[in-house]
Amino acid sequence: MVEARCIVCGQNAVEPVLERSTKLSDLFLGRMEALSGSRFPLKPVAFPLVRCLHCSFIFVAGARQADQDAQRATGPRSAEERARIDFDDPALDLERARPEHMAAHRPLLEKIESLAPKGLLLDVGAGLGWLLAAARERGWKVSGTELNDSLIEYARDKLDLEVTRGHLRDLGFRDRYCEVVTMFDVLEHVFDVEETLAELRRILKPEGLLVIRVPNVGSLRARIDLESWPHLNPGHISYFSDATLSALLTRFGFEVLEIESWIPDSFVHLAETDPHFANFLFHPSTQEFFRGGAYGDYITCFARNQPAARQAWRLAGWDSAVAGLASDKAELQARLDSIYARPLVRAYRWVKRVLRGGR
């Protein structure tokens, strides 16, 4: 039987959104095999993508069981973890790109510093380590976790960073370990989301700050055509919107302070082809619409780790809040759509037709 329990509200009533195509799974496994240099003994499976009828959270049903089956067959290390990357390849040119990427983290770090005192910043899924390096330059103590050996070697050897290999749940950080945890492009891949959030709460100090970035299934592009949305990825297990991510974090004792979004890159590229669409897209009211309505392809959530007493007070009304989440959100979204989204959708589709040579 396919597991279909919603991690946001705990209910089991779901409806299918779409079926993952076997072709997509084949392409994904082929790419992973090319990276790892080894064959996968498991055949691709079309996992159903479902929506919770209670809170509208979208997720892959049966993913946890599939992960356990894969670990029994291949061991705990995935192809992405085993993949080797040649950072000395001139085509990558990482040393030239590094200052630009580190500078791009400045607005985020300024935002974090406005919400949390400087101390220890832990980056879960640190990648190349550029965020940690940028934070260290601003006076933070830094630490990171990562699964890919090549990325760890780069962060340690090139940037002299402390990056530990392994899953967060297995690393045994002490209680109240850090002031800030950042987790970018990670949570959507995680099979054990509930265990991960409980661990994040444990290692964060009281009033500590959690910063999470995930693809936004509530984005305008996903609403227009979910099946061709670029973040519909075989490696993604959970598909969060601003509403479902907020509800989940509240359940685990976090106070959501703010959620940011921004105009999708694809809209920007389309605007480059048509000045009228560009005037519309970059108008202040349109930009405010994307930020306030969380219509961009990504959302970044800033949440505070609440002390236990305040958490109990807030969670007293959590069940009723989640129960009304879908209806309240739908009513608010309908109002926003009538004001902003429908004209923007029409404009977006018109530009796509022009680019394809039609009117």
QUILIN-V209366 format. One record per backbone hydrogen bond with DSSP energy under -1.0 kcal/mol. NH is the residue of the N-H (numbers start at 1). CO is the residue of the C=O. Records with the same first field share a line. If there is no record, write none. Layout:
BEGIN
NH=CO / CO
END
This chain:
BEGIN
6=11
10=6
15=51
17=49
18=49
20=47
25=21
26=22
27=23
28=24
29=25
30=26
31=27
32=28
33=29
34=30
35=31
36=32
37=33
47=45
49=18
50=59
51=15
52=57
53=13
56=52
58=239
59=50
60=237
61=48
62=3
63=60
66=62
67=63
68=64
69=65
70=66
71=67
72=68
73=69
74=70
75=71
82=78
83=79
87=85
89=86
92=89
93=89
97=93
98=94
101=97
102=98
103=99
104=100
106=103
109=105
110=106
111=107
112=108
113=109
114=110
115=112
116=112
121=141
122=180
123=143
124=182
125=145
126=145
129=126
133=129
134=130
135=131
136=132
137=133
139=136
140=135
141=119
143=121
144=162
145=123
146=164
149=81
152=148
153=149
154=150
155=151
156=152
157=153
158=154
161=155
164=144
166=146
170=167
171=168
176=202
177=203
178=203
179=120
180=120
181=209
182=122
183=211
185=213
189=186
196=192
197=193
198=194
199=195
200=196
201=197
202=198
203=199
204=200
205=178
207=305
208=205
209=179
210=303
211=181
212=301
213=183
214=299
216=297
217=240
219=216
220=295
223=219
224=220
225=221
229=226
232=229
233=231
236=233
237=188
238=188
239=58
245=241
246=242
247=243
248=244
249=245
250=246
251=247
252=248
253=250
254=249
255=304
257=302
258=302
260=300
268=264
269=265
270=266
271=267
272=268
273=270
278=274
279=275
280=276
281=277
282=278
287=283
288=284
289=285
290=286
291=287
292=288
293=289
295=290
299=214
300=260
301=212
302=258
303=210
304=255
305=208
306=253
311=307
312=308
313=309
314=310
315=311
317=314
318=315
321=317
322=318
323=319
324=320
325=322
328=324
329=325
330=326
331=327
332=328
333=329
334=330
335=331
336=332
337=333
338=334
339=335
340=336
342=337
344=340
345=341
346=342
347=343
348=344
349=345
350=346
351=347
352=348
353=349
354=350
355=351
356=352
357=354
358=353
END
